[in-house]
């Protein structure tokens, strides 16, 4: 594989031990939904602990296009949606990112109408919006899709949705959050059954409640929302990112390094911690928001992705990288997305022994991986290649960094502070600025 001209890439020199502490950023999937939820607010609101990511910037552009004023101070966003009048989200932005479709619920319930393009994002599966649409229709919305645009409106002079009892065929996070936001300003009570139970759903519910919404049961399979007339100001911190935390736990385990993570919510990482312990890694919960990974010999384990509280699909690729160096045979079954094993081909470039049939991968542990040029195929695949590169012999070149930048806040600097030998090379920038930093230089 040749390095594409003028495209930035990550260069990792593997087999360098890590040590120290890494600060975990705010949760991407919480922040995106909560930014959309800010459209519900009839006053100004503040969101803190927002990660610095390409997806966050894009969601900010979408809100700005809707007429929302956003002011950023470091990792804090001040969002002023008092004068929301624009109900049509821009195609060129929404079509690039799946989470941007979340704006349909707040727009519809606040303005009585919404026009939102069908979403884009990682090519890991179809992820249709039919559950979102059926939920909004159950609440009295007229919804149709024409030329790639979802048109939704509420009849009547009051233009208010009506509470309803909604059963989701699948516990979709996006559908749960869309319906929950729409229900906050609806007339009456909405009940969502078979709701998604992910921590990010609870975070969105807590954010809405901090503005005056009446949501109960978030984090369980039944969520009850009593509609209110309006939502007001709030100052709300985003929870820490459990997927970033899990990725750094893998980084410690795969490099046989002892590192600590802060701040983390260990209750959000129960399936990840349990599987790491099964593989042989020791995880110590040092206090309520700090974890330490202590390396041990790695052994094979089977993984099957499931909706929360099952094993998260967003950790499957990183765990597969770890299993390539674990003694014995492991079976990895992906049940959430139908096209989420594309990283297998790239791991095999590095010497991994993996066979795939359908949505199942058989991983036979090998003594070592070798550095190679590889291509990130989606967000979590990019993280898997990074941790594999940290453990591999020689130098790994990772292309497709736009995927990595969507979900990991300054991952190179965080790894460099732990002692990793890596750098980002941008051929369009003066090469003299791309100095390979040592641990001493970064920490000074």
Backbone torsions as a table, in degrees:
resi	resn	phi	psi	omega
1	UNK	NA	129.7	179.1
2	UNK	-93.8	146.9	175.7
3	UNK	-72.0	126.5	-178.5
4	UNK	-66.6	139.9	-179.0
5	UNK	-59.3	134.2	172.0
6	UNK	65.4	9.1	178.3
7	UNK	-96.6	132.0	179.1
8	UNK	-64.7	150.5	178.0
9	UNK	-145.7	160.8	178.5
10	UNK	-104.1	128.6	179.4
11	UNK	-110.3	118.3	-176.6
12	UNK	-120.0	125.4	171.4
13	UNK	-97.1	113.0	-170.2
14	UNK	-80.8	178.8	176.4
15	UNK	65.2	30.1	174.4
16	UNK	-103.1	122.6	-177.8
17	UNK	-66.4	147.4	178.8
18	UNK	-106.9	153.7	173.5
19	UNK	-161.0	157.9	178.3
20	UNK	112.0	-159.6	-175.6
21	UNK	-124.3	141.5	176.9
22	UNK	-118.1	136.8	178.3
23	UNK	-91.0	122.9	-178.4
24	UNK	-86.6	132.5	-177.5
25	UNK	-79.9	174.6	176.1
26	UNK	-65.7	156.3	-173.6
27	UNK	-73.9	121.1	177.6
28	UNK	-54.7	-50.1	-173.7
29	UNK	-70.5	-24.6	171.6
30	UNK	-73.8	-48.4	-174.6
31	UNK	-59.5	-41.6	-178.7
32	UNK	-64.2	-45.1	179.6
33	UNK	-66.9	-39.0	-178.1
34	UNK	-70.6	-35.0	174.5
35	UNK	-61.2	-41.5	175.1
36	UNK	-64.2	-40.3	179.8
37	UNK	-63.1	-24.0	177.8
38	UNK	-62.8	-20.1	176.0
39	UNK	-64.2	-20.7	179.2
40	UNK	-73.6	-18.8	-170.4
41	UNK	-81.0	126.8	177.8
42	UNK	-86.3	-0.2	176.5
43	UNK	-124.2	-168.8	172.5
44	UNK	-83.3	148.4	174.9
45	UNK	-138.4	160.1	-178.4
46	UNK	-124.9	134.1	177.3
47	UNK	-122.0	126.8	-179.4
48	UNK	-116.4	170.0	-175.7
49	UNK	61.2	37.9	179.1
50	UNK	-86.0	125.6	-178.9
51	UNK	-71.5	153.2	178.2
52	UNK	-91.3	98.9	-172.9
53	UNK	-139.1	156.7	177.0
54	UNK	-61.1	-39.4	-180.0
55	UNK	-64.8	-37.8	178.7
56	UNK	-64.7	-43.4	178.1
57	UNK	-61.0	-40.4	-179.3
58	UNK	-67.7	-40.1	176.9
59	UNK	-64.0	-36.3	175.3
60	UNK	-61.5	-39.6	177.7
61	UNK	-63.9	-38.3	179.0
62	UNK	-64.9	-45.6	179.0
63	UNK	-63.0	-40.9	178.4
64	UNK	-62.3	-38.8	178.5
65	UNK	-65.5	-24.1	176.9
66	UNK	-84.7	2.0	177.8
67	UNK	93.9	12.7	-178.6
68	UNK	-88.3	137.7	177.0
69	UNK	-91.0	124.1	179.9
70	UNK	-123.4	129.1	175.7
71	UNK	-122.4	129.5	-177.8
72	UNK	-110.3	133.3	173.7
73	UNK	-128.7	96.6	-177.0
74	UNK	63.1	-121.4	179.8
75	UNK	-99.6	23.6	178.5
76	UNK	-117.2	134.8	177.1
77	UNK	-115.4	128.1	168.8
78	UNK	-100.2	121.5	-175.1
79	UNK	-119.1	123.2	-178.8
80	UNK	-113.5	101.7	-179.8
81	UNK	-108.6	23.1	-177.0
82	UNK	-62.4	-32.9	-173.3
83	UNK	-109.3	35.4	178.6
84	UNK	-63.6	120.3	176.9
85	UNK	-135.0	-20.0	-176.2
86	UNK	-84.7	120.2	-176.8
87	UNK	-105.8	1.1	-175.1
88	UNK	-110.0	110.5	179.4
89	UNK	-79.6	144.3	-174.1
90	UNK	-73.5	133.6	-177.7
91	UNK	-62.5	-44.1	-172.8
92	UNK	-63.2	-25.4	179.3
93	UNK	-92.4	-47.6	-176.7
94	UNK	-64.1	-36.2	-176.6
95	UNK	-66.6	-12.3	-178.6
96	UNK	-92.7	-14.3	-170.6
97	UNK	-144.7	124.6	-177.9
98	UNK	-56.3	-47.2	-172.3
99	UNK	-66.1	-17.7	-179.0
100	UNK	-65.6	-19.1	179.4
101	UNK	-66.7	-16.6	179.2
102	UNK	-56.7	-23.1	-175.5
103	UNK	-67.7	-15.4	-175.3
104	UNK	-63.7	-39.7	-179.5
105	UNK	-64.5	-54.5	177.7
106	UNK	-59.5	-42.2	179.6
107	UNK	-61.8	-45.0	-176.7
108	UNK	-65.1	-45.1	-175.2
109	UNK	-75.0	-25.2	-178.5
110	UNK	-90.8	-37.3	-176.1
111	UNK	-106.1	-16.0	-177.2
112	UNK	86.3	0.2	177.5
113	UNK	-157.8	156.6	177.7
114	UNK	-158.6	143.6	172.7
115	UNK	-129.9	110.0	-173.6
116	UNK	-131.1	126.0	178.0
117	UNK	-63.0	153.1	172.3
118	UNK	-61.2	141.6	-170.0
119	UNK	-82.0	163.7	173.2
120	UNK	-119.8	-156.0	-179.4
121	UNK	134.0	-153.6	-179.2
122	UNK	-64.1	143.7	179.8
123	UNK	-87.9	61.1	-177.0
124	UNK	-110.5	0.9	179.3
125	UNK	164.7	169.5	-175.4
126	UNK	-68.3	-45.1	179.8
127	UNK	44.7	62.6	-178.1
128	UNK	-68.6	163.3	-178.1
129	UNK	-104.2	18.6	-175.9
130	UNK	-64.2	-33.5	179.0
131	UNK	-67.5	-38.1	176.3
132	UNK	-60.8	-48.5	-175.6
133	UNK	-62.8	-46.1	-178.9
134	UNK	-63.5	-35.4	177.5
135	UNK	-64.9	-44.5	178.8
136	UNK	-66.4	-37.0	177.0
137	UNK	-64.7	-37.3	178.7
138	UNK	-63.3	-24.6	179.8
139	UNK	-92.2	9.0	172.9
140	UNK	101.6	7.5	-179.6
141	UNK	-84.2	143.5	167.2
142	UNK	-89.0	122.8	-176.1
143	UNK	-131.6	131.1	171.8
144	UNK	-144.9	156.7	-179.3
145	UNK	-114.4	126.4	-178.2
146	UNK	-141.9	126.9	178.2
147	UNK	53.3	40.0	176.6
148	UNK	78.7	7.1	179.9
149	UNK	-114.4	131.8	174.3
150	UNK	-89.8	117.3	178.8
151	UNK	-102.0	125.1	179.1
152	UNK	-133.0	138.5	179.4
153	UNK	-151.7	159.8	178.8
154	UNK	-118.4	125.7	-180.0
155	UNK	-75.0	163.3	177.5
156	UNK	97.0	157.1	-176.6
157	UNK	-68.1	-28.4	-177.6
158	UNK	-82.1	-20.7	178.0
159	UNK	52.3	42.5	-180.0
160	UNK	-114.2	136.8	173.2
161	UNK	-67.1	161.6	-179.1
162	UNK	-119.6	136.5	179.0
163	UNK	-56.3	148.1	-177.4
164	UNK	-152.6	164.7	173.5
165	UNK	-98.8	120.5	-171.2
166	UNK	-125.7	125.9	175.1
167	UNK	-107.5	126.1	178.5
168	UNK	-90.0	127.4	177.5
169	UNK	-61.0	-28.2	179.4
170	UNK	-140.3	141.5	-177.5
171	UNK	-74.8	68.0	-178.3
172	UNK	-72.4	128.9	177.5
173	UNK	-63.9	-47.8	-178.1
174	UNK	-60.9	-44.7	179.7
175	UNK	-66.0	-42.3	178.6
176	UNK	-58.7	-46.5	-176.5
177	UNK	-70.6	-38.3	178.4
178	UNK	-62.2	-48.2	-178.9
179	UNK	-66.7	-40.7	-179.2
180	UNK	-61.8	-44.4	178.4
181	UNK	-65.3	-43.2	179.3
182	UNK	-61.0	-35.2	-175.6
183	UNK	-74.7	-18.6	-175.0
184	UNK	-62.1	-31.2	-178.3
185	UNK	-112.6	13.7	179.6
186	UNK	-81.9	162.1	172.8
187	UNK	-78.3	126.4	174.7
188	UNK	90.7	-163.3	-172.8
189	UNK	-109.3	134.3	175.4
190	UNK	-112.5	135.4	177.0
191	UNK	-120.9	122.1	176.7
192	UNK	-104.6	116.3	178.3
193	UNK	-103.3	149.4	-171.7
194	UNK	58.1	40.7	179.5
195	UNK	-73.0	154.6	173.4
196	UNK	-66.9	145.0	-175.5
197	UNK	-113.6	12.5	-178.2
198	UNK	-59.2	149.3	177.9
199	UNK	-56.6	-30.8	-179.9
200	UNK	-67.7	-29.7	174.5
201	UNK	-65.2	-44.6	177.6
202	UNK	-63.0	-38.6	179.8
203	UNK	-63.4	-42.9	177.7
204	UNK	-63.4	-42.4	178.6
205	UNK	-61.7	-43.2	179.3
206	UNK	-63.8	-37.9	176.3
207	UNK	-62.2	-48.6	179.4
208	UNK	-61.3	-42.0	178.7
209	UNK	-63.1	-34.1	179.0
210	UNK	-66.6	-18.8	176.5
211	UNK	-93.5	-2.7	179.0
212	UNK	111.4	4.9	175.9
213	UNK	-70.8	163.1	179.5
214	UNK	-121.9	86.2	-178.0
215	UNK	-118.4	128.6	177.2
216	UNK	-126.9	148.0	173.5
217	UNK	91.5	1.2	177.9
218	UNK	-60.8	134.6	-173.5
219	UNK	99.3	-9.5	173.3
220	UNK	-114.3	179.3	-178.3
221	UNK	-85.4	0.1	176.3
222	UNK	-130.1	117.4	179.9
223	UNK	-113.4	131.7	-179.4
224	UNK	-116.0	125.4	-178.9
225	UNK	-122.8	120.9	173.9
226	UNK	-98.6	117.3	-176.6
227	UNK	-64.0	146.1	176.9
228	UNK	-122.9	169.7	-176.4
229	UNK	-73.7	-40.2	-177.7
230	UNK	-156.3	161.3	175.7
231	UNK	-118.3	144.2	-174.0
232	UNK	-115.7	-167.2	-170.8
233	UNK	-67.0	155.3	177.3
234	UNK	-156.9	162.1	173.1
235	UNK	-130.2	104.3	-166.0
236	UNK	-126.2	129.1	176.5
237	UNK	-91.8	136.1	177.7
238	UNK	-74.0	142.4	175.1
239	UNK	-66.3	162.3	177.4
240	UNK	-71.6	156.9	-173.4
241	UNK	-85.3	109.3	-177.5
242	UNK	-67.9	-27.9	-179.7
243	UNK	-76.8	-39.8	173.6
244	UNK	-62.3	-42.8	178.8
245	UNK	-60.5	-45.5	178.8
246	UNK	-61.7	-38.0	179.4
247	UNK	-63.9	-40.3	178.6
248	UNK	-72.9	-30.1	172.5
249	UNK	-61.5	-42.3	176.5
250	UNK	-63.1	-40.9	-179.8
251	UNK	-58.9	-40.9	177.5
252	UNK	-67.1	-44.7	-177.2
253	UNK	-65.3	-42.6	-172.7
254	UNK	-75.7	-23.6	178.6
255	UNK	-100.0	5.6	-179.2
256	UNK	54.4	48.3	-176.4
257	UNK	-121.9	147.1	176.6
258	UNK	-97.8	116.0	178.2
259	UNK	-136.5	160.1	176.9
260	UNK	-119.8	154.0	-176.7
261	UNK	-123.7	139.1	-179.2
262	UNK	-158.4	140.3	-12.6
263	UNK	-85.8	144.4	176.6
264	UNK	-136.0	155.7	174.3
265	UNK	-110.5	101.6	-172.1
266	UNK	-61.5	-27.5	179.7
267	UNK	-67.0	-20.1	176.8
268	UNK	-82.2	-11.2	-173.4
269	UNK	-114.8	18.4	-174.9
270	UNK	-54.8	-51.2	-178.9
271	UNK	-66.5	-34.2	179.4
272	UNK	-67.8	-46.3	179.7
273	UNK	-63.9	-41.8	-179.7
274	UNK	-61.3	-41.6	-178.5
275	UNK	-72.2	-36.3	176.4
276	UNK	-62.5	-41.2	177.9
277	UNK	-64.4	-38.7	178.5
278	UNK	-63.7	-36.5	179.3
279	UNK	-72.0	-21.4	175.5
280	UNK	124.1	-7.7	-179.0
281	UNK	-80.1	141.1	177.2
282	UNK	-94.0	128.5	177.8
283	UNK	-117.2	123.4	-179.3
284	UNK	-109.7	125.0	174.0
285	UNK	-87.5	101.1	-171.5
286	UNK	-77.1	-35.1	171.5
287	UNK	-159.0	-164.3	-172.1
288	UNK	-65.5	-21.7	-177.2
289	UNK	-137.9	29.5	179.3
290	UNK	-140.6	133.3	177.1
291	UNK	-121.4	149.6	172.9
292	UNK	-127.1	133.1	176.2
293	UNK	-102.0	128.2	179.6
294	UNK	-119.2	118.1	-171.4
295	UNK	-71.1	148.4	173.9
296	UNK	-141.7	175.7	174.8
297	UNK	-63.5	139.7	-174.6
298	UNK	-95.9	136.6	176.9
299	UNK	-132.4	159.2	-173.1
300	UNK	-63.5	154.9	175.5
301	UNK	-158.2	151.2	178.4
302	UNK	-93.7	146.5	-178.5
303	UNK	-133.8	135.9	172.2
304	UNK	-132.4	121.5	-179.3
305	UNK	-75.6	141.4	-179.1
306	UNK	-149.0	160.7	171.7
307	UNK	-59.2	154.0	178.6
308	UNK	-56.8	136.7	14.2
309	UNK	-91.8	20.1	174.7
310	UNK	-73.5	-176.8	-177.6
311	UNK	-68.1	128.9	-173.0
312	UNK	-74.2	134.1	176.3
313	UNK	-59.9	-29.6	-179.1
314	UNK	-71.2	-6.5	176.0
315	UNK	-109.5	-0.4	-174.3
316	UNK	-62.8	-46.5	-176.0
317	UNK	-65.4	-42.3	-179.8
318	UNK	-64.1	-41.1	178.0
319	UNK	-66.6	-34.8	178.0
320	UNK	-62.5	-40.0	176.4
321	UNK	-58.3	-42.6	178.8
322	UNK	-64.4	-40.5	-177.6
323	UNK	-68.8	-22.2	178.0
324	UNK	-63.7	-23.2	-179.6
325	UNK	-110.4	14.9	179.1
326	UNK	-100.0	137.4	-175.5
327	UNK	-68.1	127.4	178.1
328	UNK	107.3	-171.4	-177.4
329	UNK	-106.3	133.3	178.5
330	UNK	-121.4	149.1	175.7
331	UNK	-116.7	124.0	178.5
332	UNK	-113.3	120.1	-178.4
333	UNK	-115.7	121.0	179.3
334	UNK	-100.2	113.5	-177.1
335	UNK	-109.4	-10.8	-172.8
336	UNK	-89.3	-46.5	179.5
337	UNK	-121.9	141.0	-171.8
338	UNK	-83.5	-8.2	-174.3
339	UNK	-132.6	42.7	-173.1
340	UNK	-113.4	37.3	174.4
341	UNK	-125.0	22.7	-176.2
342	UNK	-71.4	-18.6	178.1
343	UNK	-71.9	-15.1	-178.6
344	UNK	-57.1	-46.3	-177.9
345	UNK	-59.8	-36.9	-178.8
346	UNK	-74.1	-38.5	176.1
347	UNK	-64.5	-34.8	178.0
348	UNK	-66.3	-30.4	174.6
349	UNK	-59.3	-28.5	-177.5
350	UNK	-90.9	4.4	176.4
351	UNK	102.2	6.2	178.0
352	UNK	-68.3	149.5	178.3
353	UNK	-108.5	95.4	-175.4
354	UNK	-134.1	134.0	174.0
355	UNK	-120.6	138.6	-175.8
356	UNK	-121.7	135.3	170.3
357	UNK	-137.1	111.5	-177.6
358	UNK	64.7	-123.4	-178.5
359	UNK	-100.8	18.7	-177.6
360	UNK	-120.6	133.9	176.6
361	UNK	-119.1	130.5	174.2
362	UNK	-100.5	117.6	-175.5
363	UNK	-109.5	119.0	175.0
364	UNK	-103.4	120.5	-178.5
365	UNK	-60.4	142.3	178.3
366	UNK	-120.0	159.8	-178.1
367	UNK	-64.5	-33.4	-178.4
368	UNK	-159.3	158.1	169.8
369	UNK	-104.2	156.4	179.6
370	UNK	-118.8	138.9	177.9
371	UNK	-58.9	144.1	-178.1
372	UNK	-159.3	161.0	170.4
373	UNK	-75.8	126.8	-177.3
374	UNK	-135.6	163.8	-177.4
375	UNK	-122.7	124.9	174.8
376	UNK	-71.0	130.4	-177.3
377	UNK	-103.1	-19.6	174.3
378	UNK	-160.4	-179.9	-173.6
379	UNK	-58.4	-55.5	-175.3
380	UNK	-75.1	-27.6	173.3
381	UNK	-61.8	-37.4	178.7
382	UNK	-62.6	-39.9	178.4
383	UNK	-66.5	-36.9	178.2
384	UNK	-62.6	-39.7	179.7
385	UNK	-69.9	-33.2	177.1
386	UNK	-64.2	-49.3	-178.2
387	UNK	-67.9	-33.8	175.5
388	UNK	-64.5	-40.8	178.6
389	UNK	-64.6	-34.1	177.6
390	UNK	-62.6	-31.8	-176.5
391	UNK	-95.2	-13.1	-172.4
392	UNK	-78.8	154.4	172.0
393	UNK	-77.2	133.7	178.3
394	UNK	86.7	-157.2	-172.3
395	UNK	-109.4	132.2	176.1
396	UNK	-110.6	134.2	176.5
397	UNK	-111.9	119.4	-178.3
398	UNK	-110.6	121.1	175.0
399	UNK	-103.3	172.5	-178.3
400	UNK	77.2	39.8	-173.9
401	UNK	-70.7	-12.4	176.6
402	UNK	-61.3	-28.7	175.1
403	UNK	-67.3	-47.7	-178.7
404	UNK	-59.9	-40.6	-176.4
405	UNK	-70.4	-14.8	177.7
406	UNK	-72.2	-26.0	-169.7
407	UNK	-134.2	-3.9	-178.2
408	UNK	-126.9	117.4	-175.5
409	UNK	-79.1	103.5	173.5
410	UNK	56.1	47.6	-173.6
411	UNK	-64.3	-31.8	179.8
412	UNK	-62.8	-47.1	-178.5
413	UNK	-63.8	-38.2	179.5
414	UNK	-64.4	-42.1	179.3
415	UNK	-70.3	-37.6	177.6
416	UNK	-61.5	-38.9	178.5
417	UNK	-65.7	-24.4	175.8
418	UNK	-83.9	-5.9	178.6
419	UNK	107.0	0.9	-179.2
420	UNK	-66.1	147.9	178.6
421	UNK	-101.8	93.3	-179.2
422	UNK	-152.3	159.7	176.4
423	UNK	-153.9	153.2	172.9
424	UNK	-96.5	129.6	179.6
425	UNK	-111.4	123.2	175.4
426	UNK	-116.0	104.8	-175.8
427	UNK	-58.8	-19.8	-178.9
428	UNK	-85.1	-8.5	-179.6
429	UNK	-104.6	151.9	177.7
430	UNK	-51.4	118.6	-175.6
431	UNK	-61.8	-20.2	-179.1
432	UNK	-67.1	-19.0	179.3
433	UNK	-82.6	-13.1	-177.6
434	UNK	-93.9	67.9	179.9
435	UNK	-89.4	131.7	178.7
436	UNK	-69.3	111.0	-174.2
437	UNK	-82.2	136.5	171.1
438	UNK	-88.1	166.8	-179.8
439	UNK	-58.2	-42.0	-177.3
440	UNK	-62.9	-41.2	-177.9
441	UNK	-67.8	-38.2	-178.6
442	UNK	-69.6	-40.9	-176.1
443	UNK	-75.2	-19.3	-176.0
444	UNK	-77.3	NA	NA
